Amino acid sequence: MKTIIQIHREEKYFVAVDLLTNVADQGLTEEEAVANLKKGLEEHYQILMELAPKNHKISFLDIEVEKYA
C-alpha cells in the first residue's frame, strides 16, 4: 500500500504526516519519523478493519498518480 506523506522539521524533531489520513508521528531523524509514521498507519488501518462491519467486503485499490514536480 502506498500513501502520500510530507516531512517537516519542528524544532529538534522531524514530523512525518500522511496527507490522506492526517496521521502524524515524529522522530529525531527523518528516517525515524517515517518509521514511526509507518507503525502508526499500520495500527490506524488495523483498527479501521476491525471496526468495519463483518458482512462488508474489504479490498485494496491501487492507483497511479503522477509525481508532484
DSSP file (Angstrom, degrees, kcal/mol; ACC not computed):
  #  RESIDUE AA STRUCTURE BP1 BP2  ACC     N-H-->O    O-->H-N    N-H-->O    O-->H-N    TCO  KAPPA ALPHA  PHI   PSI    X-CA   Y-CA   Z-CA
    1    1 A M              0   0    0      0, 0.0     2,-0.3     0, 0.0    61,-0.1   0.000 360.0 360.0 360.0 136.3    0.0    0.0    0.0
    2    2 A K        +     0   0    0      2,-0.0     2,-0.3     0, 0.0     0, 0.0  -0.846 360.0 174.2-115.3 153.7    1.3    3.4   -0.9
    3    3 A T        -     0   0    0     -2,-0.3     2,-0.5    17,-0.0    15,-0.0  -0.868  32.8-104.9-144.6 178.7    0.4    6.8    0.6
    4    4 A I        +     0   0    0     -2,-0.3    15,-2.9     2,-0.0    16,-0.5  -0.950  40.0 177.3-114.1 125.0    1.5   10.4    0.3
    5    5 A I  E     -A   18   0A   0     -2,-0.5     2,-0.4    13,-0.3    13,-0.2  -0.881  18.8-153.5-126.1 158.6    3.5   11.9    3.1
    6    6 A Q  E     -A   17   0A   0     11,-2.1    11,-2.9    -2,-0.3     2,-0.4  -0.970   9.5-157.8-124.6 146.0    5.2   15.2    4.0
    7    7 A I  E     +A   16   0A   0     -2,-0.4     2,-0.3     9,-0.2     9,-0.2  -0.989  19.1 162.4-124.8 131.5    8.1   15.7    6.3
    8    8 A H  E     -A   15   0A   0      7,-2.3     7,-3.4    -2,-0.4     2,-0.4  -0.935  34.7-110.3-140.8 166.9    9.0   18.9    8.0
    9    9 A R  E     -A   14   0A   0     -2,-0.3     2,-0.4     5,-0.2     5,-0.2  -0.831  21.7-175.6-103.4 135.3   11.1   20.0   11.0
   10   10 A E  E >   -A   13   0A   0      3,-3.1     3,-2.2    -2,-0.4     2,-0.2  -0.911  65.3 -61.7-128.2 103.2    9.7   21.3   14.2
   11   11 A E  T 3  S-     0   0    0     -2,-0.4    -1,-0.0     1,-0.3     0, 0.0  -0.403 121.3 -10.8  55.2-118.9   12.5   22.4   16.5
   12   12 A K  T 3  S+     0   0    0     -2,-0.2     2,-0.3    -3,-0.1    -1,-0.3   0.491 125.2  76.7 -90.6   0.4   14.6   19.3   17.2
   13   13 A Y  E <   -A   10   0A   0     -3,-2.2    -3,-3.1    13,-0.0     2,-0.4  -0.803  68.6-138.2-111.6 150.5   12.1   16.8   15.8
   14   14 A F  E     -AB   9  27A   0     13,-3.2    13,-1.9    -2,-0.3     2,-0.5  -0.871  21.8-153.3 -96.5 139.1   11.2   15.8   12.3
   15   15 A V  E     -AB   8  26A   0     -7,-3.4    -7,-2.3    -2,-0.4     2,-0.5  -0.967   5.8-162.9-118.3 126.9    7.4   15.3   11.8
   16   16 A A  E     -AB   7  25A   0      9,-2.8     9,-2.1    -2,-0.5     2,-0.4  -0.937  10.0-170.5-109.2 128.9    6.0   13.0    9.1
   17   17 A V  E     -AB   6  24A   0    -11,-2.9   -11,-2.1    -2,-0.5     2,-0.6  -0.976  20.6-138.5-124.5 128.6    2.4   13.5    8.1
   18   18 A D  E  >  -A    5   0A   0      5,-3.1     4,-2.3    -2,-0.4     5,-0.3  -0.768  13.9-155.1 -81.6 119.8    0.2   11.2    6.0
   19   19 A L  T  4 S+     0   0    0    -15,-2.9    -1,-0.1    -2,-0.6   -14,-0.1   0.682  87.8  53.6 -73.6 -17.4   -1.8   13.5    3.8
   20   20 A L  T  4 S+     0   0    0    -16,-0.5    -1,-0.2     1,-0.1   -15,-0.1   0.857 126.4  17.1 -84.7 -36.6   -4.6   11.0    3.2
   21   21 A T  T  4 S-     0   0    0      2,-0.2    -2,-0.2    -3,-0.1     3,-0.1   0.577  92.5-128.3-110.4 -14.5   -5.4   10.2    6.8
   22   22 A N     <  +     0   0    0     -4,-2.3     2,-0.3     1,-0.3    -3,-0.1   0.636  56.1 150.9  67.6  16.2   -3.8   13.1    8.6
   23   23 A V        -     0   0    0     -5,-0.3    -5,-3.1    -6,-0.0     2,-0.3  -0.614  23.8-174.5 -73.3 137.7   -2.0   10.6   10.9
   24   24 A A  E     +B   17   0A   0     -2,-0.3     2,-0.3    -7,-0.2    -7,-0.2  -0.944  15.8 173.2-135.9 155.3    1.3   12.1   12.0
   25   25 A D  E     -B   16   0A   0     -9,-2.1    -9,-2.8    -2,-0.3     2,-0.3  -0.954  15.4-141.9-152.4 170.2    4.4   11.0   14.0
   26   26 A Q  E     +B   15   0A   0     -2,-0.3     2,-0.3   -11,-0.2   -11,-0.2  -0.834  15.7 171.6-133.8 167.6    7.8   12.3   14.9
   27   27 A G  E     -B   14   0A   0    -13,-1.9   -13,-3.2    -2,-0.3     6,-0.1  -0.970  46.6-105.5-165.5 167.9   11.4   11.3   15.3
   28   28 A L  S    S+     0   0    0     -2,-0.3     2,-0.3   -15,-0.2   -13,-0.1   0.707 108.6  32.8 -75.1 -19.4   14.9   12.7   15.9
   29   29 A T  S  > S-     0   0    0    -15,-0.1     4,-2.3     1,-0.1   -15,-0.2  -0.871  88.3-112.6-127.6 164.2   15.7   11.9   12.2
   30   30 A E  H  > S+     0   0    0     -2,-0.3     4,-2.4     1,-0.2     5,-0.2   0.918 119.4  53.0 -59.9 -42.4   13.6   11.9    9.0
   31   31 A E  H  > S+     0   0    0      1,-0.2     4,-2.4     2,-0.2    -1,-0.2   0.898 109.3  47.7 -61.5 -42.0   14.1    8.1    8.9
   32   32 A E  H  > S+     0   0    0      2,-0.2     4,-2.6     1,-0.2    -1,-0.2   0.896 110.8  51.6 -67.0 -40.1   12.8    7.7   12.5
   33   33 A A  H  X S+     0   0    0     -4,-2.3     4,-2.3     2,-0.2    -2,-0.2   0.913 112.3  46.1 -62.5 -42.5    9.8    9.9   11.8
   34   34 A V  H  X S+     0   0    0     -4,-2.4     4,-2.6     2,-0.2    -2,-0.2   0.909 112.4  50.2 -67.4 -42.2    8.9    7.9    8.8
   35   35 A A  H  X S+     0   0    0     -4,-2.4     4,-1.9     2,-0.2    -2,-0.2   0.909 112.6  47.2 -62.3 -41.8    9.4    4.6   10.6
   36   36 A N  H  X S+     0   0    0     -4,-2.6     4,-2.3     2,-0.2    -2,-0.2   0.891 111.8  50.6 -66.3 -39.5    7.2    5.8   13.5
   37   37 A L  H  X S+     0   0    0     -4,-2.3     4,-2.8     2,-0.2     5,-0.2   0.909 107.1  54.4 -63.9 -41.8    4.5    7.0   11.0
   38   38 A K  H  X S+     0   0    0     -4,-2.6     4,-2.3     1,-0.2    -2,-0.2   0.924 109.9  46.9 -58.3 -45.3    4.5    3.6    9.2
   39   39 A K  H  X S+     0   0    0     -4,-1.9     4,-2.1     1,-0.2    -1,-0.2   0.917 112.5  50.0 -61.7 -43.8    3.8    1.9   12.6
   40   40 A G  H  X S+     0   0    0     -4,-2.3     4,-2.4     1,-0.2    -2,-0.2   0.883 110.6  49.1 -63.4 -39.3    1.1    4.4   13.4
   41   41 A L  H  X S+     0   0    0     -4,-2.8     4,-2.8     2,-0.2     5,-0.3   0.888 108.2  53.8 -68.2 -38.8   -0.5    3.9   10.0
   42   42 A E  H  X S+     0   0    0     -4,-2.3     4,-2.0    -5,-0.2    -2,-0.2   0.928 112.5  44.3 -59.6 -44.3   -0.4    0.1   10.3
   43   43 A E  H  X S+     0   0    0     -4,-2.1     4,-2.3     2,-0.2    -2,-0.2   0.898 112.0  53.5 -66.2 -40.8   -2.2    0.5   13.7
   44   44 A H  H  X S+     0   0    0     -4,-2.4     4,-2.0     1,-0.2    -2,-0.2   0.942 113.0  41.9 -59.1 -50.3   -4.7    3.0   12.2
   45   45 A Y  H  X S+     0   0    0     -4,-2.8     4,-2.4     2,-0.2    -1,-0.2   0.845 110.9  56.7 -70.0 -33.2   -5.7    0.7    9.3
   46   46 A Q  H  X S+     0   0    0     -4,-2.0     4,-2.2    -5,-0.3    -1,-0.2   0.926 108.9  47.0 -61.6 -43.9   -5.8   -2.3   11.6
   47   47 A I  H  X S+     0   0    0     -4,-2.3     4,-2.0     2,-0.2    -2,-0.2   0.912 110.4  52.6 -64.1 -42.4   -8.4   -0.6   13.8
   48   48 A L  H  X S+     0   0    0     -4,-2.0     4,-1.1     1,-0.2    -2,-0.2   0.914 110.8  47.4 -59.5 -42.2  -10.4    0.5   10.8
   49   49 A M  H  < S+     0   0    0     -4,-2.4     3,-0.2     1,-0.2    -1,-0.2   0.875 110.9  51.4 -67.9 -36.6  -10.6   -3.0    9.5
   50   50 A E  H  < S+     0   0    0     -4,-2.2    -1,-0.2     1,-0.2    -2,-0.2   0.843 112.5  46.4 -67.3 -32.4  -11.5   -4.3   13.0
   51   51 A L  H  < S+     0   0    0     -4,-2.0    -1,-0.2    -5,-0.2    -2,-0.2   0.630  89.2 105.2 -84.9 -14.7  -14.4   -1.8   13.2
   52   52 A A  S  < S-     0   0    0     -4,-1.1     6,-0.1    -3,-0.2    -3,-0.0  -0.380  89.2 -92.6 -66.7 143.3  -15.7   -2.4    9.7
   53   53 A P    >   -     0   0    0      0, 0.0     3,-1.7     0, 0.0    -1,-0.1  -0.327  31.6-133.6 -56.0 134.7  -18.9   -4.4    9.5
   54   54 A K  T 3  S+     0   0    0      1,-0.3    -2,-0.1    -3,-0.1    -3,-0.0   0.742 102.6  58.1 -66.9 -23.7  -18.0   -8.1    9.2
   55   55 A N  T 3  S+     0   0    0      2,-0.1     2,-0.4     0, 0.0    -1,-0.3   0.370  90.9  87.7 -89.8   7.0  -20.5   -8.7    6.4
   56   56 A H  S <  S-     0   0    0     -3,-1.7     2,-0.2    -4,-0.0    -4,-0.0  -0.891  81.7-120.1-106.2 136.0  -18.9   -6.0    4.2
   57   57 A K        -     0   0    0     -2,-0.4     2,-0.5     1,-0.0    -2,-0.1  -0.505  20.9-152.4 -73.9 136.8  -16.1   -6.9    1.9
   58   58 A I        +     0   0    0     -2,-0.2     2,-0.3    -6,-0.1    -1,-0.0  -0.942  24.2 163.4-108.0 131.3  -12.7   -5.1    2.4
   59   59 A S        -     0   0    0     -2,-0.5     2,-0.4     2,-0.0     0, 0.0  -0.931  31.2-123.3-141.8 167.2  -10.5   -4.7   -0.6
   60   60 A F        -     0   0    0     -2,-0.3     2,-0.5     2,-0.0    -2,-0.0  -0.899  16.9-152.9-116.1 142.2   -7.5   -2.6   -1.6
   61   61 A L        -     0   0    0     -2,-0.4     2,-0.5     2,-0.0    -2,-0.0  -0.962   2.9-155.7-119.2 125.7   -7.3   -0.3   -4.6
   62   62 A D        +     0   0    0     -2,-0.5     2,-0.3   -61,-0.1    -2,-0.0  -0.869  19.0 174.2 -99.4 131.3   -4.0    0.5   -6.4
   63   63 A I        -     0   0    0     -2,-0.5     2,-0.5     2,-0.0    -2,-0.0  -0.926  25.8-130.1-131.0 158.9   -3.9    3.8   -8.4
   64   64 A E        -     0   0    0     -2,-0.3     2,-0.4     2,-0.0    -2,-0.0  -0.927  22.8-175.7-110.0 133.5   -1.1    5.6  -10.2
   65   65 A V        -     0   0    0     -2,-0.5     3,-0.1     3,-0.0     2,-0.1  -0.992  29.0-114.3-128.9 135.3   -0.5    9.3   -9.6
   66   66 A E        -     0   0    0     -2,-0.4     2,-0.0     1,-0.1     3,-0.0  -0.376  42.3 -99.8 -65.3 145.0    2.0   11.5  -11.4
   67   67 A K        -     0   0    0      1,-0.1     2,-0.4    -2,-0.1    -1,-0.1  -0.358  34.9-111.0 -65.1 143.8    4.8   12.8   -9.2
   68   68 A Y              0   0    0      1,-0.1    -1,-0.1    -3,-0.1    -3,-0.0  -0.636 360.0 360.0 -73.7 127.6    4.4   16.4   -8.0
   69   69 A A              0   0    0     -2,-0.4    -1,-0.1    -3,-0.0    -2,-0.0   0.424 360.0 360.0-109.9 360.0    7.1   18.4   -9.7
